[in-house]
Amino acid sequence: MVIAHDVDPIEIVLWLPTLCRKKGIPYVIIKGKARLGKLVYKKNASCIAVTDIDSGKDLHDLQIFIEKAIHQFNSQLTDNMGNSRLGTMGTKHYARKRKEEKRRRLEQRKKKQK
């Protein structure tokens, strides 16, 4: 899968990398939808999927392309996902949690007094 980086609106292709990682499909993100369009003889293209090739030489080139795509995009992004701030809550979240906990403690005290 080859995805252009300058698609507008971005929501058109935003979900494609996630789907490709989930299904194990190698993908790359290239600069310019016009460059991608030249590949398919159109003015612009947001993404393309290679489904069929012609000869043995093309098969070898495709294997090289797949190896580079997996190394540069698929596996590298997966490795970096553990280092990101995913799962880290912000200050507003913690403030809301403290407020809820305080409210809960007050309710428990009122129940004990009755």
DORO-316111 format. One record per atom (N, C-alpha, C): residue number from 1; atom name; x, y, z. Coordinates in steps of 0.001 Angstrom, whole numbers, plus 500000, padded with zeros to 6 digits. Each point is the difference from the previous one (the first is absolute). Layout:
N
R   pos   site       xx       yy       zz
R   NUM     CA        X        Y        Z
...
% end
This chain:
114
R   pos   site       xx       yy       zz
R     1      N   500862   498843   500000
R     1     CA   499138   501157   500000
R     1      C   500912   501224   500000
R     2      N   499711   500916   499126
R     2     CA   500739   501257   499921
R     2      C   498996   501116   500273
R     3      N   500295   500827   501014
R     3     CA   499080   501039   500448
R     3      C   500661   501363   499827
R     4      N   499262   500958   499455
R     4     CA   500515   501368   499848
R     4      C   499854   500748   501324
R     5      N   500925   500911   500250
R     5     CA   499983   500708   501279
R     5      C   499131   501259   499990
R     6      N   499705   500551   498844
R     6     CA   499311   501288   499933
R     6      C   498555   499900   499524
R     7      N   499296   498982   500447
R     7     CA   498606   499802   499620
R     7      C   499135   500953   500826
R     8      N   499022   500601   499351
R     8     CA   499110   500922   500684
R     8      C   498559   499630   499694
R     9      N   499168   499683   500918
R     9     CA   500207   499919   501440
R     9      C   500777   498737   500377
R    10      N   500805   500115   501028
R    10     CA   500893   498921   500413
R    10      C   499230   498766   500466
R    11      N   498737   500173   500399
R    11     CA   499194   498881   500487
R    11      C   499814   498917   498944
R    12      N   500219   500344   498739
R    12     CA   499861   499025   498928
R    12      C   501008   498866   500168
R    13      N   501220   500320   500399
R    13     CA   501046   498984   500110
R    13      C   500513   499810   501423
R    14      N   499454   500685   500953
R    14     CA   500498   499962   501370
R    14      C   499964   498597   500604
R    15      N   499019   499223   499656
R    15     CA   499812   498666   500568
R    15      C   500794   498922   499276
R    16      N   500562   500297   498841
R    16     CA   500690   498976   499214
R    16      C   501236   499407   500680
R    17      N   500898   500798   500596
R    17     CA   501150   499374   500666
R    17      C   499604   499042   501119
R    18      N   498978   500346   500757
R    18     CA   499541   499117   501070
R    18      C   499472   498692   499432
R    19      N   499216   500096   498949
R    19     CA   499464   498800   499359
R    19      C   501120   499139   499422
R    20      N   500975   500645   499366
R    20     CA   501125   499251   499424
R    20      C   500794   499276   501088
R    21      N   500254   500667   501125
R    21     CA   500718   499336   501097
R    21      C   499193   498831   500544
R    22      N   498688   500187   500138
R    22     CA   499147   498943   500544
R    22      C   499969   498782   499084
R    23      N   499952   500227   498699
R    23     CA   499908   498898   499034
R    23      C   501361   499499   499529
R    24      N   501085   500655   500439
R    24     CA   501343   499556   499606
R    24      C   500380   500390   498583
R    25      N   499437   501077   499505
R    25     CA   500279   500477   498646
R    25      C   501081   501070   500075
R    26      N   501099   499841   499256
R    26     CA   501025   501045   500009
R    26      C   499480   501266   499325
R    27      N   500366   501159   500557
R    27     CA   499561   501271   499435
R    27      C   501117   501025   500103
R    28      N   499929   500999   499148
R    28     CA   500911   501132   500060
R    28      C   499182   501269   499821
R    29      N   500517   501084   500543
R    29     CA   499379   501315   499827
R    29      C   500983   500829   499198
R    30      N   499535   500491   498853
R    30     CA   500895   500755   499127
R    30      C   499577   501463   499953
R    31      N   500906   500807   499517
R    31     CA   499779   501440   499922
R    31      C   499292   500329   498684
R    32      N   498805   500478   500091
R    32     CA   499309   500533   498837
R    32      C   499026   499056   499326
R    33      N   498728   500403   500004
R    33     CA   498997   499207   499307
R    33      C   500123   500150   498487
R    34      N   500624   501081   499532
R    34     CA   500217   500170   498561
R    34      C   501029   498992   499490
R    35      N   501045   499756   500792
R    35     CA   501003   498999   499613
R    35      C   499381   498611   499955
R    36      N   499126   499727   500932
R    36     CA   499310   498712   500020
R    36      C   499029   499898   498824
R    37      N   499391   501118   499636
R    37     CA   499094   500012   498853
R    37      C   500710   499701   498695
R    38      N   501247   500463   499858
R    38     CA   500767   499712   498791
R    38      C   500200   498499   499807
R    39      N   500120   499290   501099
R    39     CA   500199   498556   499942
R    39      C   498813   499286   499371
R    40      N   498806   500519   500201
R    40     CA   498786   499358   499479
R    40      C   499368   500812   498863
R    41      N   500772   500932   499448
R    41     CA   499569   500816   498853
R    41      C   498741   500806   500292
R    42      N   499962   500585   501194
R    42     CA   498922   500898   500399
R    42      C   500622   501297   500501
R    43      N   499169   501003   500219
R    43     CA   500517   501266   500521
R    43      C   500464   499844   501443
R    44      N   499169   499387   500832
R    44     CA   500301   499777   501416
R    44      C   499529   498611   500392
R    45      N   500608   499474   501048
R    45     CA   499541   498743   500599
R    45      C   500316   500047   501485
R    46      N   499047   499617   500811
R    46     CA   500225   500026   501447
R    46      C   500757   498770   500469
R    47      N   499733   498848   499388
R    47     CA   500712   498785   500356
R    47      C   499854   498985   498871
R    48      N   500930   499056   499978
R    48     CA   499909   498900   499042
R    48      C   500349   498703   500716
R    49      N   499478   498913   499492
R    49     CA   500322   498676   500517
R    49      C   500502   499159   498839
R    50      N   501154   499397   500153
R    50     CA   500567   499134   498963
R    50      C   499388   498624   500190
R    51      N   499250   499541   498999
R    51     CA   499314   498716   500118
R    51      C   500546   498951   499057
R    52      N   500638   500418   498891
R    52     CA   500472   499040   499015
R    52      C   501250   500548   499324
R    53      N   500939   499124   499693
R    53     CA   501217   500396   499298
R    53      C   500178   499108   498787
R    54      N   500869   500440   499048
R    54     CA   500119   499306   498730
R    54      C   501124   498961   499937
R    55      N   501203   500374   500343
R    55     CA   501110   499096   499710
R    55      C   500834   499699   501236
R    56      N   501002   499134   499815
R    56     CA   500915   499630   501066
R    56      C   500828   501166   500496
R    57      N   500401   500873   499077
R    57     CA   500781   501176   500388
R    57      C   499176   500906   500907
R    58      N   498746   500167   499657
R    58     CA   499118   500820   500829
R    58      C   499787   499357   501371
R    59      N   499989   498680   500044
R    59     CA   499829   499300   501265
R    59      C   501166   500302   500938
R    60      N   501210   499994   499457
R    60     CA   501183   500313   500805
R    60      C   499942   501444   500509
R    61      N   499635   500929   499127
R    61     CA   499881   501408   500410
R    61      C   498911   500179   501063
R    62      N   498910   499260   499846
R    62     CA   498919   500080   500969
R    62      C   500454   499463   501360
R    63      N   500784   498917   500002
R    63     CA   500503   499458   501264
R    63      C   500902   501008   500712
R    64      N   500839   500690   499254
R    64     CA   500863   501037   500584
R    64      C   499142   501130   500573
R    65      N   498991   500397   499254
R    65     CA   499088   501054   500443
R    65      C   499292   499591   501301
R    66      N   499549   498758   500061
R    66     CA   499299   499503   501183
R    66      C   500929   499982   501210
R    67      N   501229   499536   499817
R    67     CA   500958   499963   501102
R    67      C   500275   501397   500548
R    68      N   500187   500959   499103
R    68     CA   500251   501374   500437
R    68      C   498774   500598   500685
R    69      N   498816   499708   499479
R    69     CA   498764   500518   500591
R    69      C   499821   499461   501413
R    70      N   500238   498709   500177
R    70     CA   499851   499396   501325
R    70      C   501016   500591   500962
R    71      N   501229   500149   499535
R    71     CA   501047   500522   500876
R    71      C   499770   501467   500360
R    72      N   499635   500825   499017
R    72     CA   499917   501438   500235
R    72      C   498675   500462   500597
R    73      N   498921   499288   499757
R    73     CA   498702   500473   500463
R    73      C   499340   499048   500978
R    74      N   499720   498776   499569
R    74     CA   499228   499083   500828
R    74      C   500680   499687   501334
R    75      N   501205   499443   499960
R    75     CA   500643   499566   501237
R    75      C   500501   501180   500821
R    76      N   500471   501049   499361
R    76     CA   500539   501126   500742
R    76      C   498902   500721   500779
R    77      N   498848   500146   499413
R    77     CA   498902   500650   500695
R    77      C   499538   499146   501165
R    78      N   499941   498704   499810
R    78     CA   499591   499106   501073
R    78      C   501001   500061   501147
R    79      N   501300   500076   499696
R    79     CA   501016   500100   501046
R    79      C   499860   501301   500779
R    80      N   499690   501081   499320
R    80     CA   499905   501304   500651
R    80      C   498697   500199   500753
R    81      N   499013   499171   499744
R    81     CA   498710   500183   500662
R    81      C   500120   499796   501509
R    82      N   500914   499167   500460
R    82     CA   500176   499796   501428
R    82      C   500642   501192   500675
R    83      N   500723   500824   499262
R    83     CA   500700   501136   500578
R    83      C   499162   501271   500017
R    84      N   498858   499966   499377
R    84     CA   499202   501221   499912
R    84      C   499228   500223   501286
R    85      N   499248   501081   500054
R    85     CA   499236   500346   501198
R    85      C   498618   499375   499992
R    86      N   499797   498963   499201
R    86     CA   498702   499347   499982
R    86      C   499710   499425   501377
R    87      N   498831   500244   500516
R    87     CA   499620   499486   501290
R    87      C   500346   500923   501157
R    88      N   500678   501098   499758
R    88     CA   500336   500946   501049
R    88      C   498881   501024   500104
R    89      N   499440   500125   501179
R    89     CA   498895   500926   500201
R    89      C   500521   501392   500314
R    90      N   499232   500997   499635
R    90     CA   500383   501387   500218
R    90      C   499585   500519   501364
R    91      N   500321   501258   500258
R    91     CA   499715   500608   501297
R    91      C   498500   500160   500234
R    92      N   499239   500280   498969
R    92     CA   498553   500134   500152
R    92      C   499379   498674   500436
R    93      N   500498   498917   499434
R    93     CA   499487   498682   500358
R    93      C   500251   499717   501485
R    94      N   501222   500257   500457
R    94     CA   500327   499747   501399
R    94      C   499225   500918   500937
R    95      N   499788   501241   499597
R    95     CA   499208   500922   500819
R    95      C   498566   499495   500124
R    96      N   499424   499524   498929
R    96     CA   498641   499463   500015
R    96      C   499931   498747   500881
R    97      N   501025   499139   499900
R    97     CA   500049   498794   500833
R    97      C   500050   500358   501484
R    98      N   500847   500989   500359
R    98     CA   500093   500422   501408
R    98      C   498666   500551   500499
R    99      N   499327   500776   499144
R    99     CA   498712   500582   500369
R    99      C   498951   498898   500213
R   100      N   499979   499000   499120
R   100     CA   499061   498895   500145
R   100      C   500293   499191   501264
R   101      N   501281   499765   500279
R   101     CA   500388   499256   501198
R   101      C   499592   500757   501263
R   102      N   500174   501306   500007
R   102     CA   499615   500824   501136
R   102      C   498490   499935   500213
R   103      N   499239   500080   498921
R   103     CA   498540   499916   500076
R   103      C   499576   498637   500546
R   104      N   500655   498938   499554
R   104     CA   499693   498653   500452
R   104      C   500261   499841   501507
R   105      N   501128   500550   500465
R   105     CA   500325   499922   501422
R   105      C   498960   500751   500842
R   106      N   499569   501182   499527
R   106     CA   498972   500751   500720
R   106      C   498690   499226   500086
R   107      N   499617   499324   498916
R   107     CA   498776   499202   500004
R   107      C   500114   498836   500975
R   108      N   501172   499372   500066
R   108     CA   500207   498893   500929
R   108      C   499913   500473   501452
R   109      N   500545   501167   500285
R   109     CA   499929   500567   501354
R   109      C   498543   500263   500401
R   110      N   499220   500546   499049
R   110     CA   498599   500277   500272
R   110      C   499225   498722   500274
R   111      N   500303   498927   499272
R   111     CA   499344   498723   500220
R   111      C   500355   499430   501373
R   112      N   501256   500153   500423
R   112     CA   500432   499493   501294
R   112      C   499336   500767   501144
R   113      N   499755   501294   499815
R   113     CA   499389   500827   501029
R   113      C   498534   499662   500209
R   114      N   499346   499502   498990
R   114     CA   498554   499691   500096
R   114      C   499775   498743   500709
% end
